[in-house]
Amino acid sequence: MEKILVIEDDENLRNTIKEILELHKYDVSTADNGLIGVAKALQFKPNIIICDVMMPEMNGFETLRNIRSITDIANTPFIFLTAKTEKKDFREGMNSGADDFLNKPFNTIELLKVIKIRIKKSNKAKEKYSIEILKLKNEVGDLQNSIDSLSYNNSHVLRAPLLKIIGLINYMIDESVEKSKIDYKVFKMLKESCIELNDATIEVEKLLNKK
């Protein structure tokens, strides 16, 4: 069951949205301001967040900035729900990292449609990420097999640092899975360095074996 967090200071509207979403088989949690909303997002780990803009304690823009700064929930799809219709508010919301923007009074069909689209897009991104992680692990595994195939006696001095680099890459991959974020530039540099060192090691081994 997909989980939705609704952050809205108007109790009647908050309860109305909750009832609508629960009728459509969503697991819903609510908060009446941004401070509570951020805390609940960390605890509830929603698939999507629907948030009002004008709220006490912490407004919607501040709430979004806090969500995006916390690794565990940074990539959660975020929809603003607000009575403010001026273009500058829309721009501020999107520039803050919002995924969509709906006006009050909201249209139930439109709200459900946006939620479905955003969750589907998020799930596709997660699936693509998982495939990329698996591909990266396979590439690192192939490289490690290549290093392991080198003669231990002749190439130990060069193999040892290579295997340390491989260990570092595997650690970074595991960290990336937790953070749902890959620093592709760093991985590329590390992998290219391993390949260069591996090639150099093979050449050294060839020279040693000629003796």
C-alpha positions as CSV (number, residue, x, y, z in Angstrom):
1,M,0.0,0.0,0.0
2,E,1.4,3.4,-1.0
3,K,1.9,5.8,1.9
4,I,1.0,9.5,1.7
5,L,1.8,12.3,4.2
6,V,-0.6,15.3,4.2
7,I,0.8,18.5,5.8
8,E,-2.1,21.0,6.2
9,D,-3.0,23.4,9.0
10,D,-6.7,23.5,8.2
11,E,-8.2,20.6,10.2
12,N,-11.3,20.2,8.1
13,L,-9.4,20.2,4.8
14,R,-6.7,17.9,6.2
15,N,-9.3,15.4,7.3
16,T,-11.2,15.6,4.0
17,I,-8.0,14.9,2.0
18,K,-7.2,12.0,4.4
19,E,-10.7,10.5,3.9
20,I,-10.5,10.8,0.1
21,L,-7.1,9.2,-0.1
22,E,-8.0,6.4,2.3
23,L,-11.1,5.6,0.2
24,H,-8.7,5.1,-2.7
25,K,-6.6,2.6,-0.6
26,Y,-3.7,4.8,0.4
27,D,-2.1,4.6,3.8
28,V,-2.3,8.2,5.1
29,S,-0.5,10.1,7.9
30,T,-1.2,13.8,8.6
31,A,0.5,16.8,10.3
32,D,-0.8,20.3,11.0
33,N,2.4,22.2,10.4
34,G,5.8,21.8,8.7
35,L,7.8,21.1,11.8
36,I,5.6,18.1,12.7
37,G,5.5,17.2,9.0
38,V,9.3,16.8,8.7
39,A,9.4,14.7,11.8
40,K,6.5,12.5,10.5
41,A,8.2,12.2,7.1
42,L,11.3,10.7,8.8
43,Q,9.2,8.3,10.8
44,F,6.5,7.4,8.2
45,K,8.8,7.3,5.1
46,P,5.9,8.3,2.7
47,N,5.9,7.6,-1.0
48,I,4.6,11.1,-1.6
49,I,4.1,14.3,0.4
50,I,1.2,16.7,-0.1
51,C,1.8,20.0,1.7
52,D,0.1,23.4,2.2
53,V,2.2,26.5,1.6
54,M,0.9,29.0,4.2
55,M,1.3,27.4,7.6
56,P,2.3,28.4,11.1
57,E,5.7,27.3,12.6
58,M,7.2,26.4,9.2
59,N,5.7,27.3,5.8
60,G,5.6,24.9,2.9
61,F,8.7,26.2,1.2
62,E,10.8,25.8,4.4
63,T,9.3,22.4,4.9
64,L,10.3,21.3,1.4
65,R,13.8,22.7,1.9
66,N,14.2,20.7,5.1
67,I,12.8,17.5,3.4
68,R,15.3,17.9,0.5
69,S,18.2,18.3,3.0
70,I,17.6,15.0,4.8
71,T,19.1,12.0,3.0
72,D,16.5,9.4,4.0
73,I,13.6,11.4,2.6
74,A,15.3,13.8,0.2
75,N,13.9,12.2,-3.0
76,T,10.3,11.9,-1.8
77,P,7.9,13.4,-4.4
78,F,6.4,16.6,-3.1
79,I,3.2,18.3,-4.1
80,F,2.2,21.8,-3.0
81,L,-1.5,22.4,-2.3
82,T,-2.3,26.1,-1.9
83,A,-4.8,28.8,-2.4
84,K,-2.1,31.1,-3.7
85,T,-2.3,31.3,-7.5
86,E,0.3,34.0,-8.3
87,K,3.0,32.9,-10.8
88,K,5.8,33.9,-8.4
89,D,4.5,31.4,-5.8
90,F,4.5,28.7,-8.4
91,R,8.0,29.5,-9.5
92,E,9.2,29.6,-5.9
93,G,7.7,26.2,-5.2
94,M,9.2,24.6,-8.3
95,N,12.6,26.3,-7.7
96,S,12.6,24.8,-4.2
97,G,12.3,21.3,-5.6
98,A,8.6,20.7,-5.7
99,D,7.3,18.1,-8.1
100,D,3.9,19.6,-8.6
101,F,1.6,22.4,-7.6
102,L,-2.2,22.2,-7.1
103,N,-4.6,25.0,-6.2
104,K,-7.3,25.1,-3.6
105,P,-10.1,24.3,-3.9
106,F,-8.7,21.2,-5.3
107,N,-10.3,18.9,-7.8
108,T,-10.4,15.3,-6.4
109,I,-9.9,13.7,-9.8
110,E,-6.9,15.9,-10.6
111,L,-5.4,15.4,-7.1
112,L,-5.6,11.6,-7.5
113,K,-4.2,11.8,-11.0
114,V,-1.2,13.8,-10.0
115,I,-0.5,11.5,-7.0
116,K,-0.7,8.4,-9.3
117,I,1.6,10.0,-11.9
118,R,4.2,11.2,-9.4
119,I,4.3,7.9,-7.5
120,K,4.7,6.0,-10.8
121,K,7.5,8.3,-11.9
122,S,9.2,7.9,-8.6
123,N,9.0,4.1,-8.7
124,K,10.4,4.1,-12.2
125,A,13.3,6.2,-11.1
126,K,14.0,3.8,-8.2
127,E,13.8,0.8,-10.6
128,K,16.3,2.5,-12.9
129,Y,18.6,3.3,-10.0
130,S,18.5,-0.3,-8.8
131,I,19.5,-1.5,-12.3
132,E,22.4,1.0,-12.4
133,I,23.6,-0.1,-9.0
134,L,23.5,-3.8,-10.2
135,K,25.3,-3.0,-13.4
136,L,28.0,-1.1,-11.4
137,K,28.4,-4.0,-9.0
138,N,28.8,-6.4,-11.9
139,E,31.5,-4.2,-13.5
140,V,33.4,-3.9,-10.2
141,G,33.1,-7.7,-9.8
142,D,34.5,-8.3,-13.2
143,L,37.4,-6.0,-12.4
144,Q,38.1,-7.8,-9.2
145,N,38.1,-11.1,-11.0
146,S,40.7,-9.7,-13.4
147,I,42.9,-8.5,-10.6
148,D,42.5,-11.9,-8.7
149,S,43.7,-13.7,-11.8
150,L,47.1,-12.1,-11.6
151,S,50.0,-14.1,-10.2
152,Y,50.2,-13.5,-6.5
153,N,54.0,-14.0,-6.2
154,N,54.8,-11.6,-9.1
155,S,52.2,-8.9,-8.6
156,H,51.4,-8.8,-4.9
157,V,52.8,-5.3,-4.4
158,L,50.5,-3.9,-7.2
159,R,47.5,-6.1,-6.5
160,A,47.2,-5.0,-2.8
161,P,46.4,-1.3,-3.5
162,L,44.1,-2.3,-6.4
163,L,42.1,-4.5,-4.1
164,K,41.9,-1.7,-1.5
165,I,40.5,0.6,-4.2
166,I,37.9,-2.1,-5.1
167,G,37.0,-2.3,-1.4
168,L,36.5,1.4,-1.4
169,I,34.3,1.3,-4.5
170,N,32.1,-1.4,-3.0
171,Y,31.8,0.6,0.2
172,M,30.7,3.6,-1.8
173,I,28.2,1.5,-3.7
174,D,26.6,0.3,-0.4
175,E,26.5,3.9,0.8
176,S,24.9,5.0,-2.4
177,V,22.1,2.4,-2.0
178,E,21.4,3.8,1.5
179,K,21.4,7.4,0.2
180,S,19.6,6.6,-3.1
181,K,22.2,8.8,-4.8
182,I,25.3,8.0,-6.9
183,D,28.3,10.2,-7.4
184,Y,28.9,8.9,-10.9
185,K,31.9,11.2,-11.5
186,V,33.8,9.8,-8.5
187,F,32.9,6.2,-9.4
188,K,34.1,6.8,-13.0
189,M,37.4,8.2,-11.8
190,L,38.0,5.3,-9.4
191,K,37.0,2.7,-11.9
192,E,39.3,4.2,-14.6
193,S,42.2,4.3,-12.1
194,C,41.6,0.6,-11.3
195,I,41.6,-0.3,-15.0
196,E,44.8,1.7,-15.6
197,L,46.5,0.1,-12.6
198,N,45.3,-3.4,-13.6
199,D,46.7,-2.9,-17.1
200,A,50.0,-1.8,-15.7
201,T,50.1,-4.8,-13.4
202,I,49.5,-7.2,-16.3
203,E,52.4,-5.6,-18.2
204,V,54.7,-5.8,-15.2
205,E,53.7,-9.5,-14.7
206,K,54.5,-10.2,-18.4
207,L,58.0,-8.6,-18.0
208,L,58.6,-10.6,-14.8
209,N,57.6,-13.9,-16.4
210,K,60.0,-13.3,-19.3
211,K,62.9,-13.6,-16.9
